[in-house]
């Protein structure tokens, strides 16, 4: 184990993983929130009830979300080439991960919004609040704590999925662990990568739990 040689490579791999995860979380979080709100609002009997729009969103989520990510990477190849111009590298992998994160988070958002007491929404409607005001002052605040926990769950899932970035030549901690740990029988290197990932997950989970607790006590 030559840490003088491996440390810069480990830092570079961590940087690649950070880039992939942060972009996927930002894009997946925002787009997933929008689609999740759409699933809730357009649901039959709800604020903007529309069976067609709800059906399209619901089918889209049901199609994308169950696909194993390693298979999804191959399936989204043509769209990836259209959007990023390639199917190999960090940009195509980040796009695919953002796409999957969007639909995973959308379902989490919908489920959390469905847990809100309908009486609270009806009271807001009775006072003349429109859909946008209800979203901003009722739905998001009422579901904020579980949404934070859902976003934390999404982070862990995205970090897990980023470990296979090496399959598309996108680098990252997963590829580093395979190339310099597993293939060279250097278990100390693999253990170091595992330790780094565990520390990141624990830190983010602690942050998510803290923010959710504060949201509940507001």
N, C-alpha and C positions, 0 to 999 in steps of 0.2 A: 504494500500500500504506500504510494508516494503522494502524500497530501500536498506537497509543494507543487506538484504537477496537476493534481486533481482539483485542488481548491478553486482555481480560476474557472475550471470547467463546470464545477458544481454551482458556482455563483452564476455563471452564464445560463446554465440549465434552469436554475431557480428563476432567473429573470424571464426566460421564455415561458415558463409555467405561469408566472405572475401576469405577463402580458395576455396570454390566452384566457386565463380565468377572469381577469378584470374586464376585458372586453366582452366576454360571454355573459358575465354577470350584469354588466350595464345594459347591453342590448337585450338579453333575455329577460332581465327584470322589467325594463320599461315596456317592451312589446308584450311580455307575458301579462303584465298588469292591465294593459289595454284590452287584450283578448279576454282575460278573465272577467274584467268588468263587462265586456260585451256579452259573454256567456250568462252573466247574472242579469243584466238589464233586459236582454232580448228573450229571456226565458219566458215561455207561455205563462200569462197571469202576472208578469212582473211589470216594472215601470215602462219599458219600451217594447212590450211583448211583440215579437215578430218571429213566427215559426220558421220562415225561410232562412233568415239571418242566423238565428240560433242553431238551426239544423246544420248549416254550412260550417259554422265555428265548431260545433260539437263533433261533427264528423272529422274535421281537420285534426282536432286534438286527439280523437280516438285513433286516427290513422298513424300519426307521427309518434305519439308518446310511447306506445308499446314496443316499437322496433328497437332491438338491441343496438347500442350505439355503434359497435364495430360494423354491423350490417348497414346501419343508416349512413355511415361514411361512404360506403360504396354506392348506395342507392341515390344519394344526393349529388353524385359526381357530375352529371350533366348540368344541373342548376349551379353547382359550385363553379364549374368552368365558365358558365355564362356570367356569373356575378364577379368572380375574382380573377378570371382568366386562366385558372389552373386547377388541378386537382391534387397537387403535391406542394407541401410547404406550410408555413405557419398561418398564412392568411386563409387558405381553404379550410384548414382544420378549425380555425377560430370561427369562421362563418358557419360551418356545420355544427359546432358546439353551441353557438349562439342560437341557431335555428331550433335545435333540440331543447335547449334551456327555455326558450320562449314557450313552447307548448307544455312542457312539464310545469313551469311556474303558472301558466294560465289556469290549469286545472286546480292547482293549490289555491290560487286567488278565488276562483269560483266557489270552491268548497268552504273557504273561510267566510266569504260574503253570505253564503246560504245559512251560516250559523247565526247571523244577526237576527234579533227579534223583529219579525215583520211589523209589529206594533209601532216600533220606533220609526220605521220608514213611513208607515201610514200616517203617523202623527205629523211628520214633516210635510207630507203631501197635503194634509188637511190644513196646514198653515200656509199653503200656497207655494211651497218651495218647488222649483223646477228640478229636472234630472241632474243638471250640473251642480246645483247647490246641494242637492241630496248626496251626490257623490263626495263633494268636498267637505261637507259638514256632518254627514251622518255615516255613510258607508265606510270611508277610509278611516276616520277616527275610531269608529266602533270595532273595526276589524284590524286595527293597527298592530296590536300585540301578536295575534296569530300570523299576520302577514310578515312581521319581522322574523318570527320563528320559521315560517315557510321559506323566507329568503335565505335564512341561515342553512336550512336543510338543502336548498338548491345549491348553495356554495359548496357544501361537502360533496354533493353529487357531481358538480362540475369539476371540482378538483380531482375526484376519482376518475372521471372520464378523461381528464387531461393527461393522465398517465399513459394513454395509448397514442399520444401525439406522434410518437416515433414512427407509427405505421404510415403516416403521411409525410414523413421527413420534417416534422415540425419541432423536433427536439423536446426539451423539457426534462423534468426530473425523472419521469418514467423511462425515457430513452437512456438517460445517464446511468440509472440503476441497472438496466439490462446490459448496456455496453461495457461499463467499467466494473460492475459488481457481478451479476449473474454469469455472463459469458467468460469472465476471467477468474471465476471462482473466488472472488474477493468479497466474502460475506460482510466484512467491515464496511465496505462502501455501500452495499445494499442496506445494511442496518442504519447507516448515517442518513440515507435518503428517507427511509421509513421514519426515523426520528424527526427529521425536518417536517415531514408531512403531518405527523401526529401533533407536533407543537403548533403548526399553523391551524389545524382543525380545532384543537382545544382553545386556542386564542380566539378564533372566530366564533366558536360556540359560546364561549364565555361572554364575548361582546354581544352576541345576539340575545342571550338569556338576560343580560343586564338591561339592554335597551327595551326588551319586551316587558320586563318587570316594571321599568319606569313608565312605560306606556299604559300598563294596567293600573298604576297608582295615580295617573294624572287626574 
